[in-house]
Amino acid sequence: MVAWGDRDRWAGLRDGSQCPICQDGRPLGVLAESPVSWVASWERVACRGYACIFAKRHVVEPYELDAAERAAFFSDVVAVARAVEALFRPVKLNYEIHGNTIPHLHLNLFPRYVGDPFEGGATLGAESHALHTPEDLDRMATAFTIALRAPGGHP
């Protein structure tokens, strides 16, 4: 974790010159992509069905995207949320944008369930309380790819 007090490191993360996503060319765990975003998830997650939508262009805040990119990014968020809803049937979806450790725009999508470890409160994304099987990740990749290709984000 990078402390904001390390000004040079933080400046490099913010301007993209030291951004690990930009350096690698994409985030880890990519399951699907559109022209403006990548959608990723991993085996160990806070909540089953968790997905993270990353902007392809390095920006820190949503308002740094031009109007068309911003509309497309949030359309992708909605498309992925619909796919997560269809696959996992959560009782609620939480949408969170932070960027406190990696300031490359990404939105965390946390499906919430009755009895989940965070019930009645906020999620702690760094905690792993759920496991995606390889089959889950394959189903998610297929559903996200279909959702992102559909006009208006509708499969």
WOCORFEN-V238908 format. One line per field, one symbol per residue. burial: + if it has 9 or more other ideal C-beta (glycine too) atoms within 8 Angstrom, else -. A space follows every 10 residues. Layout:
burial: ???
This chain:
burial: --------++ -++--+--+- ++----+--+ ++-+-+++++ +---++++++ +++++--++- -+--+---++ -+++++++++ ++++++++-+ --+++++-+- -+++++++++ +++--+-++- --+-+----+ -+---++-++ +-++++++-+ --+-+
